[in-house]
Amino acid sequence: AVVSTQSTGSTFKGIVRALTEYKEQLVNNKVSIFVRRGGPNYQEGLQKMKNCGDMLGVPMYVFGPEEHMTSIVGMALGKTPIPETQEFSSGIKDNFLFGKHDVV
């Protein structure tokens, strides 16, 4: 799902509900989920998603705006290593013109 203008809380609430409903299929098919989100209060939404993955036993890799979408696609395709920990911090410009460590 690609969502960028809605409240992170309500957006992820619906996604968590759907993932919970299809937990068995996700686990049986060894699905891994990659999530990236920025915007107002994104940390709260990402924490909900991380908790959901832990609760369901589904590998869930959660990133904030400091990680570029293209690198996450590379991770999902197995072309780029997945970091041991995913951090989602504030203070990073959510713009492809900036490097992932360029603080605004």
Secondary structure, 3 states (H helix, E strand, C coil): CCCCCCCHHHHHHHHHHHHHHCHHHHHHCCCCEEEECCCCCHHHHHHHHHHHHHHHCCCEEEECCCCCHHHHHHHHCCCCCCCCCCCCCCCECCCCCCCCCCEC
